[in-house]
Amino acid sequence: MKSLASKIRKTLKYRISLIFLALICCFGCFFSSNQNALISASNKPNIIEQQPSEDDWSLPNWVTRTENSGLYAESTDIFKPEAYTVSMSWKEINPEENVFDWRRLEANLEAARKLNKRIWLRIFASDVKHTPDWVKVKYPDLKAMQYKNEGGFYIDMHDNKISQGKFYPIWHYGFEAEFKKLLASFKQRRYIADPALAFMYTPGAWRWNEWEVIFVDETKKSGVTVDQFWQWFRRHMDDYADAANGYTYKLVFTGQPQMERCENDSVWALKLNDAPKGKNRMVDYAISLGMSVRIGAQEYFNPYSNIPSWGASAQTIGNLNYQVIDDDHPLHRDHNRIIGTENELLGYENMLPGTGKYYFMKMATLKSLQLRMNWINATDRSYSLAPEVVEYARKTMGKTVENSPDAWVALRQWNDPTYLDDRLPEYSDDISKKLGLSLADYQQLDSFFNNAKLPYRNWERWLTQREVAPNGYTKPTHQIYSKSQFDKWNGFSYEAIRTDHQNQSDYIYFNVDDQFLRNKKTDIEIKVTYLDDNDAKWGIEYDAFGNVYKKTAQIVNQNSGNWKTITFKISDAAFTNRQNGNMDFRIYNGGFQDLTVRFVRVIKMQPV
C-alpha cells in the first residue's frame, strides 16, 4: 500500500500537471486564447462504461516480451515491474567537497541483480534541501528561487515530505561546476554500464526530477539571457552524455515533447523551440546526443498528437489530421532507446476524478503503444483497472513493424487541446523585429496552429484507416460526454466510427503497412470490435491471392446493443494495395444498415 504522504504528493504533482496541460496559453503577447466549450452530450450509451469482455487482447503463443521494454514503478504488490525506482539526492551522495558516497546505489544494484530486476535512478539536485550545504557556503551568491504554483510547496518524491519549493538555478556557474564533478564521479565508477541499471532521469532539476523551462523572469533579472541559457543547457546535456560514457540511451530526458511555453515569454519560446516546425529544440538536442525520452502525464491521452521532435507529426488530409509516426526517427530506429510514459495516477479519485474505469487505463496504454513507447510507469491501482490491456502491452511494446505480432487501429476522432486556442496576431514589421520572425516562418507557424485545430482521426499502429471515394466515407460516433475536469483538460472525443449508408458509403477501408505484411501467404486473424445494434449482415472483403475483393463469411448481428469482438481467420491475404485508394481490405456493412466499429487488429499467427 502507498503511504498517505505518497498519495498527497502525487495529488499535488498531478493537480499541477493538470493545470499545466490545461492552460493552452499563449507565448506571451504572441498569442491570444478563447476557451472552447465542450460539445454537448449525445443520447448514446456512455462509451466510457465499456468492459474488458468487449475486447480481445489475445496473442499467439510465440509472442514474448522485448528485452528493452517493461513496466516500472515506485512500489507495487501486484504486477512485478521490470524496474523499481531508486531515488537519491546530491546532498546524500556528495556530503563534503570532493567526497562521493555511492554505497546505497551499489547496494540497490546488487539487490536488483539477485532478483533479476533492474532499477530506475533519479538524482535530485536543485531543491535547496537536496543541494549539499558546502555548496551553499562555497558560493554565497547562489540564491534560491521560489516556485510559484500551488502555494509554492510540494510533496518531495525523494523523501515523501513537504518541500517549500525553493530551488537553486542549476545554470549558476558554481552549481554547474560542482554538479559536473558528481557526474564525473558517476562516470568513473561506470554504474551506467551495469545491466541492472535500466535508465536514469535527466536532468535532476525541479519538482519530481522533471524538466521544464520555468523561473524565466528570475533568470532574466539575474542577467542571464536566453542565448546564455541555451548555451548552458547544451553544456549540461553534454556533461550528462559524457558521464554516460557510451550509454547515453540510458539517460531519459524528462522534458515534455511539445513546444516549451517558457512561462509565456515569446522571445524565449522562439529561441528554445523551432516554432514554425512545432519542434522543441531542447528535446531535439538531447535526442541528438543519443538520449532517451519520456512523457510525465500520459494519463491525458488526447494531447501529444503533433510532436515532431518525437517523430510523431500531424498529416492533414482534407479536414482531418492523422498522426503519422516516423519509424526511421532516431528514437524508433535505435532499439536501445527508452521511450517512457507515466500512467500511474489513473483511478485515484482525489487526483484524477472519474478515471477509475477500464476505459481510461486502456486508452492511456493504447496511446503509449501508438507512440511506440516501450516503458510504462504504473501503480497497483492504475494497473488493476485494465490488467488485460497492460499485459498485452507488456508483450507488444518495443516491437518494430517487422517483428510485431499485430497491427491495429483505434477508430476514434478527437481534438487535441495542446494548441487548440493558439493563434497569431497579424504579421507586422514590429512583430518581425521584436521576435526575429521572418514572414516565411510566420506563415509556417500560422499554418501549424491552424492545422492543429482540426480534429484528429485514429490511433494507428501499422494499420491505417482512410476515407476512400466513392463509397468509403465514415462518420465519428459515440462521443465522450463525461463532465469531469479530467475530460475537460483531456479534450473531447468520439470513440468509434460508422459507415454512412444514407450517403452511399457502406465500406470502411484499411491499409496494412507493407513492412508488416505484404504478398506473403500466412495465417492471420482480423479482430473487429463492433456495436451489435441492428440486424445487419456484414463482413470483410480483403485483397487475396487471385481475388482483390474476396469475401469472408458473414456476421449476422443480433441487435443486442452490446459491443462485441469477432475474429476472422484468413490464410490467403495478399495485401498488395489493390483495393480502392490503394487499400488492403474493407469492412462491408451489408448494404442496408450502418455498422459501428471502434477497433480493428490484424494478427500474424506465425512469425513472418
CORJOUR-V787993 format. One record per pair of residues at least 12 apart in sequence whose ideal C-beta (glycine too) atoms are under 8 Angstrom apart, sorted by the first residue. I is the first residue (numbers start at 1). J is the second residue. Records with the same first field share a line. If there is no record, write none. Layout:
I=J + J
//
This chain:
1=77
2=75 + 379
3=160
5=155 + 160 + 161
6=74 + 155 + 160
7=348 + 350 + 351
8=155
9=154 + 155 + 156 + 157 + 160
10=155 + 344 + 345 + 348 + 351
11=155 + 348 + 350 + 351
12=150 + 154 + 155
13=154 + 155 + 157 + 207 + 208
14=297 + 299 + 345 + 351 + 352
15=150 + 351
16=149 + 150 + 154 + 207
17=296 + 297
18=297 + 300 + 352 + 485 + 486 + 489
19=149
20=212 + 297
21=297 + 300 + 303 + 417 + 418 + 489
22=417 + 488 + 489
23=261
24=417 + 418 + 419 + 420 + 421 + 422
25=261 + 264
26=264 + 422
27=261 + 262 + 264 + 265 + 266 + 269 + 270 + 275 + 422
28=264 + 265 + 266 + 267 + 269
29=266 + 425
30=266 + 269 + 270 + 424 + 425 + 435
31=421 + 422 + 423 + 424 + 425 + 449
32=423 + 425
33=421 + 422 + 423
34=421
35=421
36=420 + 421
38=481 + 483 + 487 + 488 + 492
39=479 + 492
40=481
41=479 + 481
42=478 + 479 + 481
44=477 + 478 + 479
45=478 + 561
46=480 + 481 + 482
47=359 + 478 + 479 + 480 + 495 + 496
48=357 + 359 + 360 + 480 + 482
49=357 + 359
50=358 + 359 + 362 + 563
51=358 + 563
52=358 + 386 + 388 + 389
54=529 + 562 + 563 + 564 + 565
55=362 + 388 + 389 + 529 + 565 + 599
56=527 + 529 + 565 + 567 + 601
57=388 + 389 + 391 + 392
59=392 + 395 + 396 + 405 + 406 + 603
60=405 + 603 + 604 + 605 + 606
62=405 + 606 + 607
63=395 + 396 + 405
64=395
65=394 + 395 + 398
66=374 + 397 + 398 + 399
67=398
68=335 + 336 + 337 + 338 + 374 + 398
69=82 + 374 + 375 + 394 + 397 + 398
70=82 + 83 + 198 + 374 + 375 + 376 + 394
71=83 + 375 + 376 + 377 + 378 + 383 + 390 + 394
72=84 + 85 + 120 + 198 + 340 + 375 + 376 + 377 + 378
73=85 + 344 + 377 + 378 + 379
74=157 + 344 + 379
76=378 + 379 + 380 + 383
77=380
78=380 + 383 + 384
79=378 + 380 + 383 + 387 + 390
81=117 + 378
82=117 + 118 + 198
83=117 + 118 + 119 + 120 + 198 + 199 + 375
84=112 + 117 + 118 + 119 + 120
85=119 + 120 + 121 + 122
86=104 + 105 + 108 + 119 + 120 + 121 + 122
87=122 + 124 + 157 + 158 + 209
88=104 + 105 + 121 + 122 + 123 + 124 + 158
89=123 + 124 + 125 + 129 + 130 + 158
90=123 + 124 + 125 + 130 + 131 + 132 + 179 + 182 + 204
91=129 + 130 + 131 + 132 + 133
92=104
93=105 + 123 + 182
94=132 + 178 + 181 + 182 + 185
95=132
96=132 + 134
97=134 + 138 + 178
98=181
100=182 + 185
102=185 + 186 + 189 + 191
105=121 + 191
106=191
109=191 + 194 + 196 + 197
110=196
112=196
113=195 + 196
117=196
118=195 + 196 + 197 + 198
119=196 + 197 + 198
120=198 + 199 + 200 + 201
121=197 + 199 + 200 + 201
122=157 + 158 + 200 + 201 + 204 + 209
123=182 + 200 + 201 + 204 + 209
124=156 + 157 + 158 + 204 + 209
125=170 + 179 + 203 + 204 + 205
126=167 + 168 + 170 + 175 + 204 + 205 + 206
127=156 + 163 + 165 + 166 + 167 + 207
128=144 + 164 + 166 + 167 + 168
129=156 + 163
130=158
131=168 + 175
132=178
135=174 + 175 + 178
138=174 + 178
139=172 + 174 + 175
141=172 + 174
142=168 + 169 + 172 + 174 + 175
143=168 + 169 + 222
144=166 + 167 + 168
145=166 + 167 + 168 + 169 + 215 + 218
146=164 + 165 + 166
147=165 + 166 + 167 + 206 + 207 + 214
152=164 + 165
153=165
154=207 + 208
156=207
157=208 + 209
163=207
165=207
167=205 + 206 + 215
169=215 + 218 + 219 + 222 + 224
170=203 + 205 + 236
171=219 + 224 + 228 + 229 + 232 + 233 + 236
176=232 + 235 + 236
179=239
180=239
183=239 + 240 + 242 + 243
184=243
186=243
187=242 + 243 + 244 + 245
190=245
192=243 + 244 + 245 + 247 + 250
193=245 + 246 + 247
197=250
198=250 + 338 + 375
199=250 + 251 + 252 + 292 + 338 + 340 + 375
200=250 + 251 + 252
201=252 + 254 + 294
202=237 + 240 + 251 + 252 + 253 + 254 + 286 + 291
203=236 + 237 + 240 + 254
208=296
209=254
210=254 + 296
211=253 + 254 + 255 + 282
212=255 + 256 + 260
213=260 + 261 + 262 + 263 + 268 + 272 + 282
214=263
215=263
216=262 + 263 + 265 + 268
217=263 + 265
226=267 + 268 + 271 + 272
227=271
229=268 + 272
230=271 + 272 + 281
233=282 + 285
234=285
237=253 + 285 + 286 + 289 + 291
238=289
240=291
241=289 + 290 + 291
244=290
248=289 + 290 + 291
249=290 + 291 + 292 + 334 + 336 + 337 + 338
250=292 + 338
251=286 + 291 + 292
252=291 + 292 + 293 + 294 + 338 + 340
253=282 + 283 + 286 + 287 + 291 + 292 + 293 + 294
254=294 + 296
255=280 + 282 + 283 + 286 + 293
256=280 + 295 + 296
257=280 + 283 + 293 + 295 + 304 + 307 + 309 + 310 + 312
258=278 + 280 + 303 + 304 + 306 + 307 + 418
259=273 + 275 + 278 + 279 + 280
260=272 + 273 + 280 + 282
266=434 + 435
267=434 + 435
270=435 + 436 + 437
275=441 + 445 + 448
276=441 + 442 + 444 + 445 + 448
277=308 + 444 + 448
278=306 + 307 + 308 + 313 + 448 + 452
279=308 + 309
280=309
283=309 + 310
284=309
287=309 + 330 + 331
288=330
290=334
292=331 + 337 + 338 + 339 + 340
293=310 + 331 + 337 + 338 + 339 + 340
294=338 + 339 + 340 + 341 + 342 + 375
295=340 + 341 + 342 + 373
296=342
297=342
298=341 + 342 + 343 + 364 + 367 + 368 + 373
299=342 + 343 + 345 + 346 + 352 + 355 + 360 + 364 + 486
300=486 + 489 + 490
301=363 + 364 + 366 + 367 + 490
302=414 + 415 + 416 + 417 + 490 + 491 + 493
303=416 + 417 + 418 + 490 + 491
304=367 + 371 + 416 + 418
305=321 + 323 + 414 + 416 + 418 + 452 + 456
306=321 + 323 + 416 + 418 + 419 + 448 + 452
310=329 + 331 + 339 + 371
311=325 + 326 + 327 + 328 + 329 + 330 + 331 + 332
312=324 + 325 + 326 + 371
313=326
314=451 + 452 + 456
316=451 + 454
317=466 + 467
318=467
319=454 + 455
320=413 + 454 + 455 + 456 + 457 + 467
321=451 + 452 + 454 + 455 + 456 + 457
322=456 + 457 + 458 + 460 + 464 + 466
323=370 + 456 + 458 + 459 + 460
325=370 + 371 + 372 + 460
327=372 + 400 + 401
331=372
332=372 + 400
335=398 + 400
338=374 + 375
339=371 + 372 + 373 + 374 + 375
340=373 + 374 + 375 + 376 + 377
341=364 + 368 + 371 + 373 + 375 + 376 + 377
342=377
343=361 + 364 + 365 + 368 + 376 + 377 + 378 + 382
344=377 + 378 + 379 + 382
345=379 + 382
346=360 + 361 + 364 + 381 + 382 + 385
347=360 + 361 + 381 + 382 + 384 + 385
348=381
352=486
353=484 + 485 + 486
354=482 + 484 + 486 + 487
355=484 + 486
356=381 + 385
357=385
358=385 + 386 + 389
360=385 + 486
361=382 + 383 + 385 + 386 + 389 + 390
362=385 + 386 + 389
365=386 + 389 + 390 + 393
366=389 + 410 + 459
367=459
368=393 + 397
369=393 + 396 + 397 + 461
370=410 + 459 + 460 + 461
373=397
374=397 + 398
375=397
376=390 + 393 + 397
378=390
401=462 + 513 + 515 + 516
402=515 + 516
403=607
404=461 + 462 + 516
405=603 + 604 + 607
406=601 + 602 + 603 + 604
407=461 + 462 + 463 + 512 + 513 + 516 + 517 + 601 + 602
408=460 + 461 + 462 + 463 + 599 + 600 + 601 + 602
409=458 + 459 + 460 + 461 + 463 + 464 + 465 + 510 + 599 + 600
410=458 + 459 + 460 + 598 + 599
411=458 + 465 + 496 + 497 + 508 + 597 + 598 + 599 + 600
412=457 + 458 + 459 + 476 + 493 + 494 + 495 + 496 + 497 + 598
413=455 + 456 + 457 + 458 + 476 + 493 + 494 + 497
414=455 + 456 + 491 + 492 + 493 + 494
415=453 + 455 + 456 + 491 + 492 + 493
416=452 + 456 + 491
417=489 + 490 + 491
418=452
419=448 + 449 + 452 + 453
420=452 + 453 + 491
422=449 + 452
423=449
424=442 + 445 + 446 + 449
427=439 + 442
455=476
457=476
462=512 + 513 + 515 + 516
463=510 + 511 + 512 + 513 + 516 + 600 + 601 + 602
464=510 + 511 + 513
465=497 + 508 + 509 + 510 + 511 + 600
466=509 + 511 + 581 + 583
467=509
468=507 + 509 + 580 + 581 + 583 + 586
469=580 + 581
470=504 + 505
471=504 + 505 + 506 + 507 + 580
472=505 + 507 + 508 + 509 + 580 + 581 + 583 + 586
473=500 + 503 + 505
474=497 + 498 + 499 + 500 + 505 + 508
475=497 + 498 + 499 + 500
476=494 + 496 + 497
477=494 + 496 + 497 + 498 + 596
478=494 + 495 + 496 + 531 + 596 + 598
479=492 + 493 + 494 + 495
480=492 + 493 + 494 + 495
495=598
496=531 + 596 + 597 + 598
497=596 + 597 + 598
498=594 + 595 + 596 + 597
499=587 + 589 + 594 + 595
500=594
501=589 + 591 + 592 + 593 + 594
506=588 + 589 + 590 + 591
507=541 + 586 + 587 + 588 + 589
508=586 + 587 + 595 + 597
509=579 + 580 + 581 + 583 + 585 + 586
510=583 + 584 + 585 + 586 + 587 + 600
511=577 + 581 + 582 + 583 + 584
512=575 + 584 + 585 + 602
514=575 + 577
516=602
517=573 + 575 + 602 + 604 + 608
518=574 + 575 + 576 + 577
519=574 + 575 + 576
520=608
521=545 + 571 + 572
522=571 + 604 + 605 + 606 + 608
523=569 + 570 + 571 + 604 + 605 + 606
524=569 + 570 + 571 + 573 + 602 + 603 + 604 + 605
525=567 + 568 + 569 + 570 + 602 + 603 + 605
526=540 + 542 + 567 + 568 + 570 + 585 + 600 + 601 + 602 + 603
527=565 + 566 + 567 + 568 + 599 + 600 + 601 + 603
528=540 + 565 + 566 + 568 + 587 + 597 + 599 + 600
529=563 + 564 + 565 + 597 + 598 + 599 + 600
530=563 + 564 + 565 + 566 + 595 + 596 + 597 + 598
531=561 + 562 + 563 + 564 + 595 + 596 + 597 + 598
532=557 + 558 + 559 + 560 + 561 + 562 + 563 + 564
533=557 + 559 + 561 + 596
534=557 + 559 + 593 + 594
535=556 + 557 + 558 + 559 + 593
536=557 + 589 + 590 + 592 + 593 + 594 + 595
537=554 + 555 + 556 + 557 + 590
538=554 + 555 + 557 + 587 + 588 + 589 + 590 + 595
539=551 + 552 + 553 + 554 + 555 + 568 + 587 + 588 + 590
540=552 + 568 + 585 + 586 + 587 + 588
541=579 + 585 + 586 + 588
542=570 + 573 + 575 + 584 + 585 + 586
543=573 + 574 + 575 + 576 + 577 + 578 + 579 + 583 + 584 + 585
544=570 + 572 + 573 + 574
545=572 + 574
546=572
548=578 + 579
549=579 + 586
550=572
551=588
552=568 + 570
553=568
554=590
563=598
565=599
573=585
587=600
//
